[in-house]
Amino acid sequence: MNPNKLSELSRRDFLARTARSCFGLSIAGSASQLFSPQALAANPAVLKAGGGKAKHVIYLYMSGGMTHIDTFDPKPDAPADVRGATNSIKTNVDGIQLGHCLPLLSRHMDKVALIRSLSTTQGAHAQGKYLMHTGYTQRGTITHPSSGAWVSKLAGGTGGDLPSFVLVGGGNKHPGGGFFEPQFSPLPIGDPATGLRNVRKRKGTSDESLERQLTLRQELDHDFDSRFHKGQRSVRAYNEVYDSAIKLMHSKDLEAFDLSRESKESRAAYGTERFGQGVLLARRLVERGVRFVEVEYGGFDWHEDNFNQMEEKIPVLDQALSALFSDLSAKGLLDETLVVVATEFGRSPKIVSNEGRNHFPKAFSGLMAGGGIKGGQAYGKTDETGSNVIENKVDAGDFNASIAFALGLPYDLPLMSPSKRPFKMGGKNGKPISALFA
């Protein structure tokens, strides 16, 4: 396949970019539909290369640096001081093995593309997390948009009252919407079991009383909004958030956040842990059109007691991810939903004191499935101890560009920050991994 095919521009894309260059136009409002998956998937080059099939993303982030050696890239022939207590198990794809804590996922490997050649230069948690989410290194002068914010901006809204980007369980170090307009920032959900908080009328407040309060607010804010602070970003952001909250209060889509509407069997299938219930919530949200749902699962920083901790943590991921694949397949949603598992770095192949593994950005793993991904493959390769990438190195920019390409979005489209500097969803030089796509 000619790699240049992946960056070919349709006539519509070319004209849009020319308009922005010549007249300073930016993507906003209905103009974002110009880059919707439906519009961009019409590009024959994108379709031919396997992209543009996904409409939604469920992004599962393993915060803390998940060990690659004990999960997606086991090394059964490595020395004992690398292999440790981890055994390798077969999957339903010949030649692909997983760590023994992932027996349920092993039955779905025909749907999955493992990416075993991720590599970064960031060995600290905050910086590594930022790089994986944005494709850029962290700087004090700017906050870059996360991949979810890019999808929200370029793919447009859900067509209903729900936000296009939801973050379940994410910490306060998430880059969120970065320098984009506030409407592209994620809606945060702390505990998926309690759903969306503070979206109900106060007890004893009637519809008439609420309407009077809203009218009074508009009257009191009129001069402030229209005369003194018209157009200010912070004022506009406040009004947009306020209006969206009121709209959602009256929406039938609000029930999407209510997990009690799921059967006991469905909830049990994902596991009782908060992460598993968050993955179930993600499935409910993409069913209703939400573009990007990220669910964070923390606690992977195992400098000590790596093997006991993995026996507790990894099965939670195994159960939830396997239930998600089964659900999406049964509901006919897997082909249009890109499922991603990512982390900020791996763990040191050689076991350190107290049975731990340290930070290891040189080589680690992730996965993609659904949404046009060709399953049953392991892309990239590390050496016999998982210490060095020896085939098809992938950086954060490539990873995010592949997410964009799956959705048919322009990964290489530069958008200007408030300081008039160009940034892209695929980072500075990221390119989609063409081999991942069917």
N, C-alpha and C positions, 0 to 999 in steps of 0.2 A: 504493500500500500504506500502510495506517495504521501509522506507526512505533510506536504504542503496543502493537501486536500483538506486537512483539518482546519486550516485558517482561511480558506477561501471565503470571500464575502459575497453574499447575495446582492443584487442590485439595490434592494431596499435598505440593506445594512449600509452599503456604500453611501447612498444618498443621505441617510440619517447622520452618518459620521461627518460628511461634508457640511451638512447644515450646522452641526455643533461647532465645527472648526471655523466656519465663516461667520456665523451669527451668534455664537456663544450660547446655543441652545443646550438644555440639559434634559435628561429623562425625568419626567414627573407626571403624576396624574395619569390620564388616559394614554399619554405617549408611551408609558411603560409597556402597553400592549403590543407596541411595535416589536418588542423582543420577547413576547410570550412564547412558550414552547410550541404552541400551535403555529405561530407565524414563522419561527425560525426552523422548525422541523420541515418546512416546505423547501428548505435549501437542500438540493439533491446531494451535495457533497457531505452534509451532515448525516442524512439518512443512509447514504451508501456506507459510511464509516461506522454505522451502528448507533449514532447519537440521536438525541431529540425524542426518545421514547418515554422518558420519565416525566411525570407531572408533579411528583411530590418527593420529598426526601425525609427519611427518618435517620437521624444522625446520632449514634450512640457513642458517647465520649467517655473513655476510661481514664479518669483523672488521677494523676499520681505516677504515671509511667508503668503501663502493664507489661509484664515480662513476656517477651516473645518466645524465649526458649521453652517456656512451660505451657504455651498456649498454641500459637499459630505456626511456629517454626521449630518444632522439637528436633533434637539431634540424638537419635538413638545410639549412634556409634561414637559419640563424643566421650572423652574421659569422664570419670565419675565426678570430678570436681567441677564439671560443667553441667552434666546431666542431672546430678543430684537424685532426688526421689521421684523425678518425673519419668513416667513411662509413656511411650508413644503408642497410639491406637490407630487402627485402620479406619478409613472412611468409606463412603459408598462410591468413591472415585479411586480407581487403582493408582497407586503411586503417591497419594497425598495422605499424610498422617497429621494427627493433632495430638496435643497433650491429653493425658488420660482424664482430665477434669472436664472435657468437652464431649462426652459420649452422645448427647442428644444432637449437637451440632454436626457430628460426624455423619449423621443420616441425611443431612441437607447439603452436603458439600457439592452436589451436582448443581446447586443453585448459586454457589459462592465462587468469587474470585479472590483468593488470598493475595495480598500484596506483601511480599516478604523482603522487600528491598528499600523500605523507607529509611531515610537518613537525614539528619539535621546537624546543625552546629550549636544548637541551644541545649545545654545540659542542666538548666535550672527550670523548676516547674513553671513559674509564671511566664518566663520568656518562651519556653517550649510550647506551652499551651497557646500563647498568643500567636506564635508563628504558624502552628498547625491550623488555627482557626482563620487566619487572615492571609497567609502567604508572605507576610512581611515581618522583619524583625521589629521588636518593640522599641519605640522612641518616646522621649518625654514631650515632644512638641506636637504629636498627632496621635489619634486613635484610629486605626484602620478598621473598616467594616469587616465583620466576620462573614463566612461563607453564607450563613443564613440570611444576613442582611442583604448581601448581593442578590441572592435568589429572590428575596422579597421585592427588591427594587426592579430587577430586570424581568422577572416573570409576572409581575402584577399581582393583584389581589385574588381573593378566593371566590369572588362572585357573590358572597354572602356577607354576614355581619362579623364573621370570625376574623381575627388577625391572620396575616400570612406567615408569621414567624412566631413560634412558641418555644420557650426554653423551660424545660422541666428539671428542677433540682440544680440548676447551674449556680456556681459561686459568684461572688462579687468581682472576680477578676476576669470575667468574660468580656471580650471587647464589644459585644453587642452590635449596635448599629454603627459604631464608629462615627465618622464625620458625616454620614448620611442624615437626611431629614428624620425627625423623631418617629414618623410612622413606619420606618423600616427597622426599628429596634424590636427586640423580642418582647413578647408578653411573658413575664416570669410566673411560673407556677412552682411553689415550694413543695408542698405535699400533694401528690396526685390524688390521694384518697379524699382530701378535702376540696379538691377542685379549685375553681376560680373564686377568690375571696372578695368580699366587699362589693358585690355586684347586685345586691338585693336592697330594696327599700328598707329603711328603718322600720321596725315594728310600730304599727299605729299610724304610719304615713300613708295617706290615701293617694290615688292617682291625681286627684284635683290639687291636693296640697303640694305634691311634687312638682306639678306643672306650674303652680304659682311661684315656687322657689326658683325654678329654672327661668321663668320670665323675669323675676326680680334680679337674678344674677345678670341676665343680658342687659337689663336697663342700667344697672350700676356699673357694668363694665363697658358700656357703649363708648364713652369718651376716651377711656383708657385704651381701648382696642383700636378705635377708628381715627382718633385725632393725635394722640401723644406717642403711641408705640406701634403704629400700623406697620406691619411687615417685619417686625423684630422676630428673630427665629425662636427665642425662648418664649415669647408671648404666644406665638402661633403654635408652638409645641404644646403648651399648656391647654390651649383651647381645643386642639385636635385630640389630645388624650381625654379630656373631659367629655367632648362630644361623642367620641367612640365608646366610652364607658356607658353613657346614657343610652346610646343605640343598642349596645349589647345587653343592657338590662332588660330591654323589651323584646329581645330576639328569641325565637324558638331554637336557634343554634346553641343557646347557652347549655342545653342538656348534653351537648357533646362532652362537657367537662365532668359530667356526673357518672362516676364509675358504678354507682349502685344500680344503674340501668343494665349493667352486664349480668349475665347469669353467674351463679356461684361457680359453675364448672369453668366458665371462661376466665374468671378472675383467678381461680386456683391454677389454671394452666400456665399462667405467667409467673406464679410464685407470689408469696405473701410479702416479700421484701419491697421496700419503696421503689427501688429501681424497676422491678418487674411490673409493678402497677403503673409506673411511668411509661413503660414501653406499651402497655395496654392502652393508656391514654393517648399515646402517639398514634396508635392504629385507629382509634376512634376519631381523632382529629383529621388525619389524612382522608378518611372515609368521607368527611364533610368538606373537603377541598383545601385544607390548610397546606400551604406549599412546603414549609420546612419546620420540622419538629426536632429539636435536640433534647436528648435525655442524658443527663450526666450521672455517672456512677463513680464515686470517689473511693479513695482508700487503697490505692495500689502501690504506695511508696514503701516497699518492703526491704528496708536495709537490714532487717533481722527477721528470722523465722519465716522465710519466704515460703517454705513448703507447707507448713501448717496453715498459713494465711491463704494460700491459693486453694486449699481444700474447702475453705469457707466461702471465698469470694467468687471464684471462677464458676462454680456450679450455678450461682445466681444468674450470671450472664448466660450460661449455657441454656438454662431453662427458659428465660425470657426471650432470647434470640430465636430459639427453636420454635417456641410458641408463635412468635411473630411470623416466621416463615410459613408455618402451617396455616395460620389465619389468613395471611395475605394471599397465599396460593388458593385456599378454599374459596375466598371471596372474589377471586379474579383480579386482585389488586397488585400482585407482585410485578407484573410487567410494566406498570406505570408508577411504581414506587421504588426509588433507589434507597437501599438500606446500606448504611455506612457504619463501620466500627473503627474508631481512631483513638489515639493516645498521643502524649507529647514526646515520648521516647521509650526505649526498651529498658531492660535491666542487664547488668553486666553478666556475660556468659559464665565467667569464673566466679564460683561461690566465694563470698567473703566470710569473715568471722561471724559467728552466731547464725550461720545458715542463711545469710542474707544475700541480696543482689543490689548493687549500687546503680545510680543513674547511668544510662548508656545511649547517647544520641546517635552514635555511628551507624547503628543497624537496629531496626525494629519492624513490626508488622502491623497491618490493618487489614480490612476486607471491604469489599463492595459486593452487592447482590441485587437482583431485580433491575428494573428500569433500563433494560437493554444490555445489561452486563452478561457476558458469556460465562456461565458457571462451569464448575468442574476444573478449575485451573489454579495453579500457583504461579504468580507473576514475580519475576525477580528471584535472586538467590543470594544466600549468604554462605560463607565458608563452613568448614566442617564443625566449627564451634559456635557459629552464629555471631562472630566477632566483626566481620567485615562484609560489606556488600560486594559481591564479585560479578553480578550480572544485573543489568537494567536498574540502576539506581534511580530512586524516586524521591523528590523533595516535596516540601509542603505546597509549593506553587503548582507542581504537576498534579498533586492529589486534588487540590481545589479546582484546577482547570478540568479535571476529569469529572468532577461533580457538575460543573457548568455544562460540559459537553453532553453528559447524559440527559440533561434537561433541554438541550438545544439552545443554550444561552451563550452569548459571545464572551468567552473567557478572556479574550485579548482586547476587549473594548476599554479604552482609557476613560475614566471619569475624573473630573477635577475635584480636589479637596478645596476647602475654603481658602487655603493658601495658594491655590491655582497650580497645584502639582498633580500630575496624572497618576492614577492607580488603577489596577486591573484585578479582577477576581482571581486570575491565575498567578498573581504575584508579578514580579518583574519579568520573569522569563518562562513561566510555567506553560507546559504543553500537555494536552490530554494524553493519557496512556491508551493508544489506539488498540493495543492487543486485548484490552479488557472487554471490548465491545463486540457483540455478536453481529 
